[in-house]
Amino acid sequence: MNQRTQLAPSANETFIGSAVARLILFTCAAAAILSVGASRAQATEVGNSRNFGLGFQIGDPTAITAKAFLGRGHALDFGLGFGGWGYGWCQDAKGNSYRCDDLNHNISLHADYLYQDNIVNMTNRLDWYAGFGGRVIMSAYGNNNLSHDVVVIARVPIGIAASFRRPDFLEAYLEIVPGIAVFPLGFNIDFGLGVRAFF
C-alpha cells in the first residue's frame, strides 16, 4: 500500500513564499502606476530647455558642482571640492598618522565629459551616465596619503541621475568614480550624492 503524506510548509518556506508574492505584487503595482503616469507625462526641463545647472554634492569630494548639457546626451560636469568625509589616513612631516581627507585638508577641481541616456522617461526621468575626465587635488605638503601637495587623477564617472516633472528644474544624482592617480601613481575611488538646480 502506497500512501502519500503531505507535509506542512516550514516557517522558512512560508516566509520566502510570502516575500516573493509581495515582490510580484509590488512590481505589478509599480508597473501599473508608471504606465498610467506615462500617458500624462510632461517632460522635465532638465537637459531640454534648461541646460545649465549648479548644485552641491556630498561625499568625496564634497563639492560645489556645475553641469552643462551640450545636446544629444552629451554634457560637461565641473566641481570645486573641499575634501571628503574623513575616511582617509595621512601622515604629517614627522610620520605620525591622523584622520584626514576631511573638509579642511584639501581643495580639488574636477572636470568630466559625460554621455547620458534614459533608463526611464515617463513623468519623472531616470538616466544613466558614464564619461571620463580629471581631478586635481591640492593640499599642504604631507596632508594626503601620497605625501604630495598636488595629486592628478584620471577618472571615469559612472552614475544615475533623476529629474522630475515637479520641480522640473531639479536633478539628483548618485555616482561612483574610479580613477588612476597619474601623479603620483596610485588608485582612487570617489563617490558623490548631489543635487543641481537648472536654469
Long-range contacts (C-beta under 8 A, 24 or more apart in sequence): 34-120, 34-122, 37-122, 37-123, 38-122, 38-123, 40-123, 41-121, 41-122, 41-123, 41-165, 42-123, 42-165, 42-168, 43-121, 43-125, 43-165, 44-124, 44-125, 44-163, 44-164, 44-165, 44-168, 45-168, 45-169, 45-198, 46-125, 46-163, 46-168, 46-169, 46-170, 46-171, 46-198, 47-75, 47-116, 47-163, 47-198, 50-168, 50-169, 50-198, 50-199, 51-198, 52-198, 52-199, 53-171, 53-196, 53-197, 53-198, 53-199, 54-196, 54-197, 54-199, 55-171, 55-194, 55-195, 55-196, 55-197, 56-194, 56-195, 57-192, 57-193, 57-194, 58-85, 58-192, 58-193, 58-194, 59-84, 59-85, 59-190, 59-191, 59-192, 59-193, 59-194, 60-84, 60-85, 60-87, 60-101, 60-190, 60-191, 60-192, 61-108, 61-110, 61-135, 61-190, 61-192, 62-103, 63-108, 63-110, 63-192, 63-194, 65-194, 65-196, 66-196, 67-114, 67-171, 67-196, 73-115, 73-116, 73-117, 74-113, 74-114, 74-115, 74-116, 75-113, 75-114, 75-115, 75-116, 75-129, 76-111, 76-112, 76-113, 76-114, 77-110, 77-111, 77-112, 77-113, 77-114, 77-131, 77-133, 77-157, 78-109, 78-110, 78-111, 78-112, 79-108, 79-109, 79-110, 79-111, 80-107, 80-108, 80-109, 81-106, 81-107, 81-108, 81-109, 81-110, 81-135, 81-137, 82-106, 82-107, 82-108, 83-107, 83-108, 88-144, 88-145, 89-145, 90-142, 90-143, 90-144, 90-145, 91-142, 91-147, 92-142, 92-143, 93-141, 93-142, 100-143, 100-144, 100-145, 101-144, 101-145, 105-139, 105-140, 105-143, 105-144, 106-137, 106-138, 106-139, 106-143, 106-144, 107-137, 107-138, 107-139, 108-135, 108-136, 108-137, 108-138, 109-135, 109-136, 110-134, 110-135, 110-136, 110-155, 112-155, 112-157, 114-157, 116-161, 119-160, 123-165, 124-162, 124-163, 124-164, 124-165, 125-162, 125-163, 125-164, 126-160, 126-161, 126-162, 127-160, 127-161, 127-162, 127-163, 128-159, 128-160, 128-161, 129-157, 129-158, 129-159, 129-160, 129-161, 129-175, 130-156, 130-157, 130-158, 130-159, 131-156, 131-157, 132-156, 132-157, 133-157, 135-179, 135-190, 145-186, 146-181, 146-184, 146-186, 148-183, 148-184, 150-183, 151-181, 151-183, 151-184, 151-186, 152-181, 152-182, 152-183, 153-179, 153-180, 153-181, 153-182, 153-188, 154-179, 154-180, 154-182, 155-179, 155-188, 155-190, 159-192, 169-197, 169-198, 169-199, 170-195, 170-196, 170-197, 170-198, 171-195, 171-196, 171-198
